Amino acid sequence: MKLVRYKHDGVIHLGVVADGGVVCLDDSGFPTMLSLIQAGQSGLDRVNDLRASGAAALSLDDVALLAPIERPGKYLAIGMNYAKHLEEADKLGVARAKYQTWFNKQTTCLSGPFDDIEPGPTDKLDYEVELAAVIGKPAKQVLEEDARHHVFGYTVANDVSARDWQFHTPTFTMGKSFDTHGPIGPWIVTSDEIANPHTLALRCFVNGELRQSNNTGHMIHNLWAQIAYLSAAFTLEAGDLIATGTPEGVGVGMEPQSFLQPGDVVRCEIDGIGAIENRVSARN
């Protein structure tokens, strides 16, 4: 299933995509996406019943899609998780880490799949297409072979990065968390529809020019290893987001470097999930 949050006539709703439209889930008993995720399979069964009931669907063209989850408890992202992107980092003098390299994106950065990206106080605005996983069942000290059972679904993420601010501190958090620098969507595809999240082609375009193109099978640490590593230290809770890394082709790694400018349009897409597209707004 493809689960969405959307606005119609000024009101926010949950919905499920069906036959090219969206069926409202106001009668599901779940007021938020997080409450639906927390309900697990029983919640999905209820949604499936509503989808199959023949309820009227709104055209996707008539609604405004929002970030598909309201405000997760954690938004965690792994750095340098594709070999060629690691080589880009080498050229920039970023030291290689012995362990998985994680940072937080503050959840206030989240924005919708077609919302504008506000540059904020950076001169080095960059893009990163990533597969993001949504945690379903809480995970604590999970083994890699069991990690898949803790994933609710998947979405497309653009880990928008302020490269100058990113290196103000060693944690990267400042440069990864500007408001609007976390567009995700266009929906959450439930895990039953993605047999293997490590076989998905992902791409990023800037103004129609292909900048990034790779496959999630080329991750250095796959999603199951990521969940095992994180949950060894702390509990991953329902709704938490995990951005699984970006491949090569980011603006900071180009020669010469090429950063986003007002008016640029960034499109991130992942096969089997969908695409998000965000325009860089004018500077305030």
Secondary structure per residue as TSV (DSSP state, phi and psi in degrees):
chain	resnum	aa	ss	phi	psi
A	1	M	-	360.0	151.3
A	2	K	E	-109.9	113.5
A	3	L	E	-104.9	134.9
A	4	V	E	-130.4	159.7
A	5	R	E	-113.7	137.2
A	6	Y	E	-148.5	160.6
A	7	K	E	-114.6	132.8
A	8	H	E	-141.2	125.9
A	9	D	T	53.3	38.5
A	10	G	T	80.5	2.8
A	11	V	E	-116.0	137.5
A	12	I	E	-90.0	134.2
A	13	H	E	-133.3	160.8
A	14	L	E	-92.6	151.0
A	15	G	E	-152.5	167.0
A	16	V	E	-126.8	134.4
A	17	V	E	-77.0	130.7
A	18	A	E	-148.7	127.6
A	19	D	T	52.2	41.9
A	20	G	T	79.1	2.0
A	21	G	E	-126.6	-172.7
A	22	V	E	-126.3	126.5
A	23	V	E	-93.3	127.4
A	24	C	E	-69.6	139.8
A	25	L	-	-109.9	26.5
A	26	D	G	-58.8	-29.1
A	27	D	G	-91.2	9.0
A	28	S	G	-79.0	-20.1
A	29	G	S	89.8	3.1
A	30	F	-	-114.4	109.0
A	31	P	S	-76.6	-20.8
A	32	T	S	-135.7	161.1
A	33	M	H	-64.8	-37.2
A	34	L	H	-61.4	-40.7
A	35	S	H	-65.3	-34.1
A	36	L	H	-68.0	-44.3
A	37	I	H	-60.2	-43.6
A	38	Q	H	-64.4	-25.5
A	39	A	H	-74.4	-17.1
A	40	G	T	68.3	-143.7
A	41	Q	H	-64.0	-34.5
A	42	S	H	-63.0	-36.1
A	43	G	H	-66.9	-42.7
A	44	L	H	-65.1	-35.9
A	45	D	H	-62.2	-40.2
A	46	R	H	-65.1	-42.3
A	47	V	H	-63.8	-41.6
A	48	N	H	-63.8	-37.2
A	49	D	H	-62.4	-42.9
A	50	L	H	-67.0	-38.8
A	51	R	H	-63.6	-37.2
A	52	A	H	-83.9	-5.8
A	53	S	T	-76.7	-10.7
A	54	G	T	84.3	16.7
A	55	A	-	-61.4	147.6
A	56	A	-	-61.7	141.5
A	57	A	E	-113.6	138.6
A	58	L	E	-83.3	146.5
A	59	S	E	-66.3	141.0
A	60	L	G	-60.8	-24.2
A	61	D	G	-71.8	-16.4
A	62	D	G	-100.4	4.1
A	63	V	S	-126.2	159.7
A	64	A	E	-105.8	113.5
A	65	L	E	-74.2	137.9
A	66	L	-	-109.9	171.6
A	67	A	-	-52.0	130.2
A	68	P	S	-71.3	-5.3
A	69	I	S	-134.9	144.2
A	70	E	S	-68.4	-66.8
A	71	R	-	-155.5	92.1
A	72	P	-	-64.6	158.6
A	73	G	S	-67.0	-35.2
A	74	K	-	-139.6	142.8
A	75	Y	E	-127.5	105.4
A	76	L	E	-111.3	140.7
A	77	A	E	-136.1	139.3
A	78	I	E	-97.7	141.1
A	79	G	E	-103.7	155.9
A	80	M	S	47.5	58.1
A	81	N	-	-111.4	9.9
A	82	Y	B	-126.2	139.2
A	83	A	H	-57.8	-44.2
A	84	K	H	-72.6	-29.9
A	85	H	H	-69.2	-34.0
A	86	L	H	-62.9	-37.3
A	87	E	H	-66.2	-36.4
A	88	E	H	-60.9	-43.2
A	89	A	H	-64.1	-36.1
A	90	D	H	-58.0	-43.9
A	91	K	H	-65.3	-26.3
A	92	L	T	-89.2	0.1
A	93	G	T	82.9	16.7
A	94	V	-	-80.8	121.8
A	95	A	-	-67.0	139.7
A	96	R	-	-73.2	140.5
A	97	A	-	-97.9	151.5
A	98	K	S	-75.8	-30.7
A	99	Y	S	-116.8	174.9
A	100	Q	-	-55.6	137.4
A	101	T	E	-105.2	113.6
A	102	W	E	-117.7	149.3
A	103	F	E	-145.0	162.9
A	104	N	E	-95.5	139.9
A	105	K	-	-103.0	122.5
A	106	Q	-	-61.0	137.9
A	107	T	G	-68.4	-14.1
A	108	T	G	-69.4	-9.3
A	109	C	G	-77.9	-15.0
A	110	L	E	-64.0	139.6
A	111	S	E	-147.3	173.3
A	112	G	-	-77.6	168.2
A	113	P	T	-67.2	-17.9
A	114	F	T	-129.5	17.5
A	115	D	-	-76.8	157.4
A	116	D	-	-70.3	150.7
A	117	I	B	-97.3	120.2
A	118	E	-	-87.8	125.9
A	119	P	-	-60.9	-40.5
A	120	G	-	68.8	-164.8
A	121	P	S	-84.7	56.6
A	122	T	-	-129.9	146.7
A	123	D	S	-104.3	2.0
A	124	K	-	-134.1	66.3
A	125	L	E	-82.3	129.6
A	126	D	E	-133.2	168.4
A	127	Y	-	-121.3	154.5
A	128	E	-	-153.9	109.0
A	129	V	E	-75.4	135.7
A	130	E	E	-147.9	146.7
A	131	L	E	-78.1	129.0
A	132	A	E	-115.3	136.0
A	133	A	E	-104.9	142.7
A	134	V	E	-107.7	121.2
A	135	I	E	-71.3	138.7
A	136	G	-	-107.3	-74.4
A	137	K	S	-83.0	131.7
A	138	P	-	-51.8	142.7
A	139	A	B	-125.2	123.9
A	140	K	S	-137.8	121.3
A	141	Q	S	51.4	52.8
A	142	V	-	-86.6	138.5
A	143	L	-	-78.7	151.5
A	144	E	G	-55.1	-40.4
A	145	E	G	-69.3	-13.9
A	146	D	G	-106.4	-4.7
A	147	A	G	-62.4	-36.2
A	148	R	G	-57.9	-28.2
A	149	H	G	-74.0	-5.7
A	150	H	G	-105.1	5.1
A	151	V	E	-101.2	125.4
A	152	F	E	-81.3	-41.8
A	153	G	E	-177.1	-169.7
A	154	Y	E	-137.2	151.5
A	155	T	E	-147.1	168.5
A	156	V	E	-92.1	136.8
A	157	A	E	-128.7	144.9
A	158	N	E	-113.5	108.9
A	159	D	-	-81.5	73.5
A	160	V	-	-59.8	135.5
A	161	S	E	-132.7	132.9
A	162	A	E	-95.0	97.1
A	163	R	H	-63.4	-34.5
A	164	D	H	-67.9	-47.0
A	165	W	H	-69.6	-26.8
A	166	Q	H	-57.1	-33.8
A	167	F	T	-102.0	15.0
A	168	H	S	-65.6	-32.6
A	169	T	S	-135.9	154.9
A	170	P	T	-69.0	-13.7
A	171	T	T	-84.5	-11.8
A	172	F	-	73.9	-13.6
A	173	T	H	-57.4	-41.5
A	174	M	H	-58.0	-45.6
A	175	G	H	-81.9	-2.7
A	176	K	H	-108.9	0.4
A	177	S	-	-127.6	14.7
A	178	F	-	-57.2	149.6
A	179	D	T	-53.9	137.3
A	180	T	T	73.5	3.5
A	181	H	-	-91.1	24.4
A	182	G	E	-137.7	53.1
A	183	P	E	-66.0	133.8
A	184	I	E	-137.8	161.6
A	185	G	E	139.2	-153.5
A	186	P	E	-73.7	-9.8
A	187	W	E	-155.4	175.6
A	188	I	E	-100.2	120.7
A	189	V	E	-90.6	120.3
A	190	T	E	-64.6	150.4
A	191	S	G	-62.5	-23.5
A	192	D	G	-66.8	-17.3
A	193	E	G	-93.8	-7.3
A	194	I	-	-117.2	94.5
A	195	A	S	-60.9	-38.0
A	196	N	-	-145.7	109.7
A	197	P	T	-72.2	-0.4
A	198	H	T	-104.3	25.2
A	199	T	S	-131.8	20.5
A	200	L	-	-100.1	127.0
A	201	A	E	-75.2	137.8
A	202	L	E	-133.3	146.0
A	203	R	E	-143.4	153.8
A	204	C	E	-134.6	133.5
A	205	F	E	-119.6	142.4
A	206	V	E	-120.2	115.7
A	207	N	T	53.8	38.2
A	208	G	T	84.9	-8.9
A	209	E	E	-89.0	126.3
A	210	L	E	-69.0	120.4
A	211	R	E	-109.0	-38.3
A	212	Q	E	-128.1	137.9
A	213	S	E	-155.8	118.3
A	214	N	E	-160.6	-164.8
A	215	N	E	-140.4	140.4
A	216	T	G	-63.1	-14.6
A	217	G	G	-68.5	-10.8
A	218	H	G	-97.6	10.4
A	219	M	B	-60.2	144.2
A	220	I	S	-72.4	-47.0
A	221	H	S	-113.7	113.1
A	222	N	-	-73.0	173.6
A	223	L	H	-59.5	-38.0
A	224	W	H	-65.7	-38.9
A	225	A	H	-67.3	-35.0
A	226	Q	H	-63.9	-46.3
A	227	I	H	-64.7	-41.2
A	228	A	H	-62.5	-42.9
A	229	Y	H	-65.9	-49.4
A	230	L	H	-63.7	-44.9
A	231	S	H	-73.9	-11.5
A	232	A	H	-67.6	-26.4
A	233	A	H	-100.0	-40.2
A	234	F	S	-151.6	164.1
A	235	T	-	-77.9	129.1
A	236	L	B	-87.6	128.9
A	237	E	-	-108.7	161.7
A	238	A	T	-54.5	131.3
A	239	G	T	94.2	-16.4
A	240	D	-	-59.4	143.0
A	241	L	E	-104.8	138.0
A	242	I	E	-124.9	116.0
A	243	A	E	-91.4	124.8
A	244	T	-	-92.3	7.7
A	245	G	-	109.9	157.3
A	246	T	-	-118.2	148.9
A	247	P	-	-83.1	-175.7
A	248	E	S	-67.6	163.8
A	249	G	-	110.5	5.3
A	250	V	-	-68.8	157.9
A	251	G	G	-61.9	-36.6
A	252	V	G	-68.3	-20.6
A	253	G	G	-92.9	-4.1
A	254	M	S	-78.9	159.4
A	255	E	S	-125.2	106.4
A	256	P	S	-74.0	163.2
A	257	Q	-	-60.8	145.8
A	258	S	-	-135.2	105.2
A	259	F	-	-100.2	158.3
A	260	L	-	-69.1	144.6
A	261	Q	-	-124.6	156.9
A	262	P	T	-51.4	134.6
A	263	G	T	96.2	-18.7
A	264	D	-	-65.2	147.5
A	265	V	E	-118.8	124.7
A	266	V	E	-109.8	125.3
A	267	R	E	-117.2	123.3
A	268	C	E	-115.0	130.6
A	269	E	E	-140.6	146.9
A	270	I	E	-134.4	126.9
A	271	D	T	-58.7	138.7
A	272	G	T	85.1	-8.7
A	273	I	T	-120.4	-62.8
A	274	G	E	149.9	-156.0
A	275	A	E	-142.9	149.3
A	276	I	E	-121.6	152.5
A	277	E	E	-144.0	124.4
A	278	N	E	-134.2	134.3
A	279	R	E	-96.1	139.6
A	280	V	B	-80.4	122.0
A	281	S	-	-80.1	169.8
A	282	A	-	-67.1	152.8
A	283	R	-	-72.2	140.9
A	284	N	-	-75.0	360.0
